[in-house]
């Protein structure tokens, strides 16, 4: 599942938890799944930020050498 799919799944979980009258066990299960997806999305974003930083720093260093 990619980042966009995870965000879509999180939105579905949020809407379900906010709007439906579901059993506690199901709510807890959905909440746990949502927390897992959030952690995965945060990891993806942190990795992306590191890559952008590395690429940006590399570009700035090359411009300084030129």
PDB file of N, CA, C and O in Angstrom:
ATOM      1  N   UNK A   1       0.850  -1.169   0.000  1.00  0.00           N
ATOM      2  CA  UNK A   1       0.000   0.000   0.000  1.00  0.00           C
ATOM      3  C   UNK A   1       0.901   1.239   0.000  1.00  0.00           C
ATOM      4  O   UNK A   1       1.808   1.350   0.824  1.00  0.00           O
ATOM      5  N   UNK A   2       0.645   2.170  -0.931  1.00  0.00           N
ATOM      6  CA  UNK A   2       1.474   3.365  -0.997  1.00  0.00           C
ATOM      7  C   UNK A   2       0.934   4.461  -0.067  1.00  0.00           C
ATOM      8  O   UNK A   2      -0.096   4.287   0.584  1.00  0.00           O
ATOM      9  N   UNK A   3       1.637   5.572  -0.021  1.00  0.00           N
ATOM     10  CA  UNK A   3       1.291   6.659   0.895  1.00  0.00           C
ATOM     11  C   UNK A   3      -0.134   7.163   0.669  1.00  0.00           C
ATOM     12  O   UNK A   3      -0.893   7.340   1.622  1.00  0.00           O
ATOM     13  N   UNK A   4      -0.492   7.392  -0.583  1.00  0.00           N
ATOM     14  CA  UNK A   4      -1.836   7.910  -0.892  1.00  0.00           C
ATOM     15  C   UNK A   4      -2.925   6.937  -0.467  1.00  0.00           C
ATOM     16  O   UNK A   4      -3.963   7.345   0.053  1.00  0.00           O
ATOM     17  N   UNK A   5      -2.687   5.664  -0.686  1.00  0.00           N
ATOM     18  CA  UNK A   5      -3.661   4.655  -0.287  1.00  0.00           C
ATOM     19  C   UNK A   5      -3.815   4.606   1.233  1.00  0.00           C
ATOM     20  O   UNK A   5      -4.918   4.431   1.751  1.00  0.00           O
ATOM     21  N   UNK A   6      -2.709   4.760   1.927  1.00  0.00           N
ATOM     22  CA  UNK A   6      -2.756   4.774   3.399  1.00  0.00           C
ATOM     23  C   UNK A   6      -3.534   5.980   3.905  1.00  0.00           C
ATOM     24  O   UNK A   6      -4.306   5.868   4.858  1.00  0.00           O
ATOM     25  N   UNK A   7      -3.337   7.126   3.275  1.00  0.00           N
ATOM     26  CA  UNK A   7      -4.070   8.321   3.683  1.00  0.00           C
ATOM     27  C   UNK A   7      -5.567   8.155   3.411  1.00  0.00           C
ATOM     28  O   UNK A   7      -6.400   8.575   4.215  1.00  0.00           O
ATOM     29  N   UNK A   8      -5.898   7.553   2.292  1.00  0.00           N
ATOM     30  CA  UNK A   8      -7.310   7.301   1.967  1.00  0.00           C
ATOM     31  C   UNK A   8      -7.923   6.353   2.992  1.00  0.00           C
ATOM     32  O   UNK A   8      -9.048   6.562   3.444  1.00  0.00           O
ATOM     33  N   UNK A   9      -7.187   5.320   3.355  1.00  0.00           N
ATOM     34  CA  UNK A   9      -7.664   4.368   4.362  1.00  0.00           C
ATOM     35  C   UNK A   9      -7.855   5.059   5.714  1.00  0.00           C
ATOM     36  O   UNK A   9      -8.828   4.793   6.420  1.00  0.00           O
ATOM     37  N   UNK A  10      -6.932   5.938   6.066  1.00  0.00           N
ATOM     38  CA  UNK A  10      -7.068   6.691   7.314  1.00  0.00           C
ATOM     39  C   UNK A  10      -8.320   7.562   7.309  1.00  0.00           C
ATOM     40  O   UNK A  10      -9.018   7.658   8.318  1.00  0.00           O
ATOM     41  N   UNK A  11      -8.598   8.187   6.186  1.00  0.00           N
ATOM     42  CA  UNK A  11      -9.806   9.016   6.079  1.00  0.00           C
ATOM     43  C   UNK A  11     -11.062   8.166   6.262  1.00  0.00           C
ATOM     44  O   UNK A  11     -12.007   8.588   6.928  1.00  0.00           O
ATOM     45  N   UNK A  12     -11.072   6.977   5.677  1.00  0.00           N
ATOM     46  CA  UNK A  12     -12.221   6.078   5.820  1.00  0.00           C
ATOM     47  C   UNK A  12     -12.411   5.667   7.279  1.00  0.00           C
ATOM     48  O   UNK A  12     -13.531   5.644   7.790  1.00  0.00           O
ATOM     49  N   UNK A  13     -11.314   5.348   7.930  1.00  0.00           N
ATOM     50  CA  UNK A  13     -11.380   4.948   9.343  1.00  0.00           C
ATOM     51  C   UNK A  13     -11.911   6.094  10.182  1.00  0.00           C
ATOM     52  O   UNK A  13     -12.779   5.897  11.032  1.00  0.00           O
ATOM     53  N   UNK A  14     -11.397   7.281   9.948  1.00  0.00           N
ATOM     54  CA  UNK A  14     -11.830   8.454  10.705  1.00  0.00           C
ATOM     55  C   UNK A  14     -13.325   8.705  10.531  1.00  0.00           C
ATOM     56  O   UNK A  14     -14.044   8.916  11.508  1.00  0.00           O
ATOM     57  N   UNK A  15     -13.782   8.682   9.293  1.00  0.00           N
ATOM     58  CA  UNK A  15     -15.210   8.899   9.035  1.00  0.00           C
ATOM     59  C   UNK A  15     -16.058   7.828   9.710  1.00  0.00           C
ATOM     60  O   UNK A  15     -17.112   8.123  10.275  1.00  0.00           O
ATOM     61  N   UNK A  16     -15.596   6.592   9.649  1.00  0.00           N
ATOM     62  CA  UNK A  16     -16.335   5.488  10.266  1.00  0.00           C
ATOM     63  C   UNK A  16     -16.423   5.672  11.773  1.00  0.00           C
ATOM     64  O   UNK A  16     -17.490   5.506  12.364  1.00  0.00           O
ATOM     65  N   UNK A  17     -15.298   6.014  12.394  1.00  0.00           N
ATOM     66  CA  UNK A  17     -15.282   6.187  13.846  1.00  0.00           C
ATOM     67  C   UNK A  17     -16.127   7.385  14.280  1.00  0.00           C
ATOM     68  O   UNK A  17     -16.733   7.369  15.352  1.00  0.00           O
ATOM     69  N   UNK A  18     -16.163   8.422  13.443  1.00  0.00           N
ATOM     70  CA  UNK A  18     -16.929   9.620  13.790  1.00  0.00           C
ATOM     71  C   UNK A  18     -18.433   9.463  13.564  1.00  0.00           C
ATOM     72  O   UNK A  18     -19.236  10.060  14.280  1.00  0.00           O
ATOM     73  N   UNK A  19     -18.809   8.665  12.573  1.00  0.00           N
ATOM     74  CA  UNK A  19     -20.205   8.679  12.176  1.00  0.00           C
ATOM     75  C   UNK A  19     -21.006   7.425  12.520  1.00  0.00           C
ATOM     76  O   UNK A  19     -22.222   7.502  12.692  1.00  0.00           O
ATOM     77  N   UNK A  20     -20.359   6.300  12.619  1.00  0.00           N
ATOM     78  CA  UNK A  20     -21.098   5.066  12.821  1.00  0.00           C
ATOM     79  C   UNK A  20     -21.164   4.668  14.284  1.00  0.00           C
ATOM     80  O   UNK A  20     -20.252   4.932  15.069  1.00  0.00           O
ATOM     81  N   UNK A  21     -22.255   4.034  14.620  1.00  0.00           N
ATOM     82  CA  UNK A  21     -22.416   3.466  15.949  1.00  0.00           C
ATOM     83  C   UNK A  21     -21.972   2.011  15.858  1.00  0.00           C
ATOM     84  O   UNK A  21     -22.769   1.123  15.557  1.00  0.00           O
ATOM     85  N   UNK A  22     -20.682   1.780  16.124  1.00  0.00           N
ATOM     86  CA  UNK A  22     -20.124   0.439  15.984  1.00  0.00           C
ATOM     87  C   UNK A  22     -19.699  -0.088  17.353  1.00  0.00           C
ATOM     88  O   UNK A  22     -19.456   0.685  18.279  1.00  0.00           O
ATOM     89  N   UNK A  23     -19.615  -1.394  17.464  1.00  0.00           N
ATOM     90  CA  UNK A  23     -19.216  -1.981  18.743  1.00  0.00           C
ATOM     91  C   UNK A  23     -17.821  -1.517  19.176  1.00  0.00           C
ATOM     92  O   UNK A  23     -16.971  -1.202  18.344  1.00  0.00           O
ATOM     93  N   UNK A  24     -17.613  -1.483  20.455  1.00  0.00           N
ATOM     94  CA  UNK A  24     -16.342  -1.032  21.024  1.00  0.00           C
ATOM     95  C   UNK A  24     -15.164  -1.816  20.456  1.00  0.00           C
ATOM     96  O   UNK A  24     -14.129  -1.238  20.123  1.00  0.00           O
ATOM     97  N   UNK A  25     -15.322  -3.116  20.347  1.00  0.00           N
ATOM     98  CA  UNK A  25     -14.231  -3.963  19.848  1.00  0.00           C
ATOM     99  C   UNK A  25     -13.831  -3.569  18.428  1.00  0.00           C
ATOM    100  O   UNK A  25     -12.645  -3.500  18.103  1.00  0.00           O
ATOM    101  N   UNK A  26     -14.828  -3.313  17.592  1.00  0.00           N
ATOM    102  CA  UNK A  26     -14.555  -2.906  16.216  1.00  0.00           C
ATOM    103  C   UNK A  26     -13.919  -1.520  16.179  1.00  0.00           C
ATOM    104  O   UNK A  26     -13.010  -1.271  15.386  1.00  0.00           O
ATOM    105  N   UNK A  27     -14.394  -0.624  17.030  1.00  0.00           N
ATOM    106  CA  UNK A  27     -13.805   0.720  17.116  1.00  0.00           C
ATOM    107  C   UNK A  27     -12.346   0.639  17.520  1.00  0.00           C
ATOM    108  O   UNK A  27     -11.499   1.325  16.949  1.00  0.00           O
ATOM    109  N   UNK A  28     -12.052  -0.194  18.499  1.00  0.00           N
ATOM    110  CA  UNK A  28     -10.678  -0.343  18.967  1.00  0.00           C
ATOM    111  C   UNK A  28      -9.788  -0.920  17.870  1.00  0.00           C
ATOM    112  O   UNK A  28      -8.659  -0.471  17.673  1.00  0.00           O
ATOM    113  N   UNK A  29     -10.302  -1.909  17.165  1.00  0.00           N
ATOM    114  CA  UNK A  29      -9.549  -2.516  16.072  1.00  0.00           C
ATOM    115  C   UNK A  29      -9.265  -1.492  14.971  1.00  0.00           C
ATOM    116  O   UNK A  29      -8.145  -1.412  14.466  1.00  0.00           O
ATOM    117  N   UNK A  30     -10.279  -0.713  14.604  1.00  0.00           N
ATOM    118  CA  UNK A  30     -10.088   0.333  13.592  1.00  0.00           C
ATOM    119  C   UNK A  30      -9.089   1.385  14.079  1.00  0.00           C
ATOM    120  O   UNK A  30      -8.248   1.852  13.311  1.00  0.00           O
ATOM    121  N   UNK A  31      -9.188   1.751  15.347  1.00  0.00           N
ATOM    122  CA  UNK A  31      -8.267   2.740  15.915  1.00  0.00           C
ATOM    123  C   UNK A  31      -6.829   2.220  15.859  1.00  0.00           C
ATOM    124  O   UNK A  31      -5.917   2.954  15.478  1.00  0.00           O
ATOM    125  N   UNK A  32      -6.629   0.973  16.234  1.00  0.00           N
ATOM    126  CA  UNK A  32      -5.286   0.372  16.196  1.00  0.00           C
ATOM    127  C   UNK A  32      -4.734   0.362  14.774  1.00  0.00           C
ATOM    128  O   UNK A  32      -3.563   0.666  14.549  1.00  0.00           O
ATOM    129  N   UNK A  33      -5.586   0.010  13.825  1.00  0.00           N
ATOM    130  CA  UNK A  33      -5.163   0.001  12.420  1.00  0.00           C
ATOM    131  C   UNK A  33      -4.796   1.418  11.977  1.00  0.00           C
ATOM    132  O   UNK A  33      -3.811   1.612  11.264  1.00  0.00           O
ATOM    133  N   UNK A  34      -5.576   2.394  12.393  1.00  0.00           N
ATOM    134  CA  UNK A  34      -5.283   3.779  12.057  1.00  0.00           C
ATOM    135  C   UNK A  34      -3.955   4.250  12.626  1.00  0.00           C
ATOM    136  O   UNK A  34      -3.195   4.939  11.945  1.00  0.00           O
ATOM    137  N   UNK A  35      -3.673   3.884  13.867  1.00  0.00           N
ATOM    138  CA  UNK A  35      -2.398   4.258  14.493  1.00  0.00           C
ATOM    139  C   UNK A  35      -1.230   3.645  13.719  1.00  0.00           C
ATOM    140  O   UNK A  35      -0.208   4.298  13.507  1.00  0.00           O
ATOM    141  N   UNK A  36      -1.386   2.403  13.305  1.00  0.00           N
ATOM    142  CA  UNK A  36      -0.340   1.729  12.517  1.00  0.00           C
ATOM    143  C   UNK A  36      -0.111   2.474  11.201  1.00  0.00           C
ATOM    144  O   UNK A  36       1.029   2.706  10.801  1.00  0.00           O
ATOM    145  N   UNK A  37      -1.204   2.844  10.534  1.00  0.00           N
ATOM    146  CA  UNK A  37      -1.074   3.571   9.273  1.00  0.00           C
ATOM    147  C   UNK A  37      -0.411   4.933   9.475  1.00  0.00           C
ATOM    148  O   UNK A  37       0.402   5.355   8.652  1.00  0.00           O
ATOM    149  N   UNK A  38      -0.751   5.612  10.552  1.00  0.00           N
ATOM    150  CA  UNK A  38      -0.138   6.917  10.848  1.00  0.00           C
ATOM    151  C   UNK A  38       1.369   6.763  11.032  1.00  0.00           C
ATOM    152  O   UNK A  38       2.147   7.562  10.510  1.00  0.00           O
ATOM    153  N   UNK A  39       1.776   5.744  11.768  1.00  0.00           N
ATOM    154  CA  UNK A  39       3.217   5.510  11.977  1.00  0.00           C
ATOM    155  C   UNK A  39       3.916   5.250  10.650  1.00  0.00           C
ATOM    156  O   UNK A  39       5.009   5.762  10.411  1.00  0.00           O
ATOM    157  N   UNK A  40       3.289   4.458   9.788  1.00  0.00           N
ATOM    158  CA  UNK A  40       3.885   4.167   8.488  1.00  0.00           C
ATOM    159  C   UNK A  40       3.979   5.425   7.628  1.00  0.00           C
ATOM    160  O   UNK A  40       4.974   5.628   6.932  1.00  0.00           O
ATOM    161  N   UNK A  41       2.958   6.260   7.672  1.00  0.00           N
ATOM    162  CA  UNK A  41       2.973   7.508   6.905  1.00  0.00           C
ATOM    163  C   UNK A  41       4.040   8.461   7.434  1.00  0.00           C
ATOM    164  O   UNK A  41       4.733   9.112   6.652  1.00  0.00           O
ATOM    165  N   UNK A  42       4.175   8.544   8.738  1.00  0.00           N
ATOM    166  CA  UNK A  42       5.215   9.403   9.327  1.00  0.00           C
ATOM    167  C   UNK A  42       6.601   8.944   8.904  1.00  0.00           C
ATOM    168  O   UNK A  42       7.455   9.765   8.572  1.00  0.00           O
ATOM    169  N   UNK A  43       6.828   7.634   8.915  1.00  0.00           N
ATOM    170  CA  UNK A  43       8.114   7.093   8.492  1.00  0.00           C
ATOM    171  C   UNK A  43       8.388   7.456   7.042  1.00  0.00           C
ATOM    172  O   UNK A  43       9.496   7.865   6.696  1.00  0.00           O
ATOM    173  N   UNK A  44       7.380   7.306   6.199  1.00  0.00           N
ATOM    174  CA  UNK A  44       7.529   7.650   4.786  1.00  0.00           C
ATOM    175  C   UNK A  44       7.893   9.122   4.628  1.00  0.00           C
ATOM    176  O   UNK A  44       8.797   9.467   3.868  1.00  0.00           O
ATOM    177  N   UNK A  45       7.178   9.993   5.357  1.00  0.00           N
ATOM    178  CA  UNK A  45       7.440  11.429   5.258  1.00  0.00           C
ATOM    179  C   UNK A  45       8.821  11.798   5.779  1.00  0.00           C
ATOM    180  O   UNK A  45       9.491  12.655   5.203  1.00  0.00           O
ATOM    181  N   UNK A  46       9.256  11.160   6.864  1.00  0.00           N
ATOM    182  CA  UNK A  46      10.597  11.422   7.388  1.00  0.00           C
ATOM    183  C   UNK A  46      11.661  10.996   6.385  1.00  0.00           C
ATOM    184  O   UNK A  46      12.647  11.705   6.184  1.00  0.00           O
ATOM    185  N   UNK A  47      11.465   9.832   5.751  1.00  0.00           N
ATOM    186  CA  UNK A  47      12.408   9.368   4.731  1.00  0.00           C
ATOM    187  C   UNK A  47      12.434  10.321   3.542  1.00  0.00           C
ATOM    188  O   UNK A  47      13.501  10.640   3.018  1.00  0.00           O
ATOM    189  N   UNK A  48      11.260  10.772   3.120  1.00  0.00           N
ATOM    190  CA  UNK A  48      11.184  11.704   1.998  1.00  0.00           C
ATOM    191  C   UNK A  48      11.888  13.018   2.340  1.00  0.00           C
ATOM    192  O   UNK A  48      12.590  13.588   1.505  1.00  0.00           O
ATOM    193  N   UNK A  49      11.696  13.489   3.562  1.00  0.00           N
ATOM    194  CA  UNK A  49      12.342  14.733   3.997  1.00  0.00           C
ATOM    195  C   UNK A  49      13.859  14.588   3.962  1.00  0.00           C
ATOM    196  O   UNK A  49      14.562  15.501   3.531  1.00  0.00           O
ATOM    197  N   UNK A  50      14.359  13.450   4.411  1.00  0.00           N
ATOM    198  CA  UNK A  50      15.802  13.211   4.394  1.00  0.00           C
ATOM    199  C   UNK A  50      16.332  13.204   2.965  1.00  0.00           C
ATOM    200  O   UNK A  50      17.389  13.771   2.688  1.00  0.00           O
ATOM    201  N   UNK A  51      15.599  12.565   2.060  1.00  0.00           N
ATOM    202  CA  UNK A  51      16.026  12.519   0.664  1.00  0.00           C
ATOM    203  C   UNK A  51      16.061  13.916   0.057  1.00  0.00           C
ATOM    204  O   UNK A  51      17.003  14.264  -0.654  1.00  0.00           O
ATOM    205  N   UNK A  52      15.038  14.712   0.335  1.00  0.00           N
ATOM    206  CA  UNK A  52      14.996  16.082  -0.188  1.00  0.00           C
ATOM    207  C   UNK A  52      16.158  16.885   0.377  1.00  0.00           C
ATOM    208  O   UNK A  52      16.807  17.637  -0.349  1.00  0.00           O
ATOM    209  N   UNK A  53      16.419  16.729   1.658  1.00  0.00           N
ATOM    210  CA  UNK A  53      17.529  17.443   2.282  1.00  0.00           C
ATOM    211  C   UNK A  53      18.857  17.054   1.639  1.00  0.00           C
ATOM    212  O   UNK A  53      19.686  17.912   1.334  1.00  0.00           O
ATOM    213  N   UNK A  54      19.049  15.764   1.437  1.00  0.00           N
ATOM    214  CA  UNK A  54      20.292  15.286   0.817  1.00  0.00           C
ATOM    215  C   UNK A  54      20.425  15.834  -0.596  1.00  0.00           C
ATOM    216  O   UNK A  54      21.486  16.321  -0.985  1.00  0.00           O
ATOM    217  N   UNK A  55      19.348  15.750  -1.355  1.00  0.00           N
ATOM    218  CA  UNK A  55      19.393  16.245  -2.736  1.00  0.00           C
ATOM    219  C   UNK A  55      19.611  17.744  -2.777  1.00  0.00           C
ATOM    220  O   UNK A  55      20.368  18.235  -3.614  1.00  0.00           O
ATOM    221  N   UNK A  56      18.971  18.470  -1.902  1.00  0.00           N
ATOM    222  CA  UNK A  56      19.119  19.922  -1.853  1.00  0.00           C
ATOM    223  C   UNK A  56      20.534  20.295  -1.443  1.00  0.00           C
ATOM    224  O   UNK A  56      21.149  21.176  -2.044  1.00  0.00           O
ATOM    225  N   UNK A  57      21.047  19.628  -0.425  1.00  0.00           N
ATOM    226  CA  UNK A  57      22.413  19.902   0.015  1.00  0.00           C
ATOM    227  C   UNK A  57      23.414  19.572  -1.082  1.00  0.00           C
ATOM    228  O   UNK A  57      24.377  20.315  -1.275  1.00  0.00           O
ATOM    229  N   UNK A  58      23.211  18.483  -1.800  1.00  0.00           N
ATOM    230  CA  UNK A  58      24.109  18.108  -2.894  1.00  0.00           C
ATOM    231  C   UNK A  58      24.081  19.155  -3.987  1.00  0.00           C
ATOM    232  O   UNK A  58      25.124  19.515  -4.534  1.00  0.00           O
ATOM    233  N   UNK A  59      22.902  19.643  -4.308  1.00  0.00           N
ATOM    234  CA  UNK A  59      22.789  20.670  -5.336  1.00  0.00           C
ATOM    235  C   UNK A  59      23.460  21.962  -4.936  1.00  0.00           C
ATOM    236  O   UNK A  59      24.107  22.611  -5.758  1.00  0.00           O
ATOM    237  N   UNK A  60      23.312  22.346  -3.670  1.00  0.00           N
ATOM    238  CA  UNK A  60      23.944  23.578  -3.192  1.00  0.00           C
ATOM    239  C   UNK A  60      25.459  23.442  -3.192  1.00  0.00           C
ATOM    240  O   UNK A  60      26.168  24.394  -3.521  1.00  0.00           O
ATOM    241  N   UNK A  61      25.958  22.271  -2.827  1.00  0.00           N
ATOM    242  CA  UNK A  61      27.408  22.059  -2.805  1.00  0.00           C
ATOM    243  C   UNK A  61      27.976  22.108  -4.225  1.00  0.00           C
ATOM    244  O   UNK A  61      29.068  22.636  -4.438  1.00  0.00           O
ATOM    245  N   UNK A  62      27.241  21.561  -5.192  1.00  0.00           N
ATOM    246  CA  UNK A  62      27.712  21.590  -6.583  1.00  0.00           C
ATOM    247  C   UNK A  62      27.719  23.008  -7.118  1.00  0.00           C
ATOM    248  O   UNK A  62      28.623  23.380  -7.867  1.00  0.00           O
ATOM    249  N   UNK A  63      26.718  23.817  -6.743  1.00  0.00           N
ATOM    250  CA  UNK A  63      26.672  25.218  -7.197  1.00  0.00           C
ATOM    251  C   UNK A  63      27.842  26.012  -6.593  1.00  0.00           C
ATOM    252  O   UNK A  63      28.415  26.884  -7.247  1.00  0.00           O
ATOM    253  N   UNK A  64      28.186  25.699  -5.337  1.00  0.00           N
ATOM    254  CA  UNK A  64      29.279  26.423  -4.689  1.00  0.00           C
ATOM    255  C   UNK A  64      30.602  26.094  -5.348  1.00  0.00           C
ATOM    256  O   UNK A  64      31.482  26.952  -5.415  1.00  0.00           O
ATOM    257  N   UNK A  65      30.770  24.853  -5.845  1.00  0.00           N
ATOM    258  CA  UNK A  65      32.014  24.446  -6.502  1.00  0.00           C
ATOM    259  C   UNK A  65      32.154  25.091  -7.869  1.00  0.00           C
ATOM    260  O   UNK A  65      33.270  25.331  -8.329  1.00  0.00           O
ATOM    261  N   UNK A  66      31.022  25.377  -8.530  1.00  0.00           N
ATOM    262  CA  UNK A  66      31.060  25.896  -9.901  1.00  0.00           C
ATOM    263  C   UNK A  66      31.434  27.355  -9.959  1.00  0.00           C
ATOM    264  O   UNK A  66      31.506  27.931 -11.045  1.00  0.00           O
TER     265      UNK A  66
END
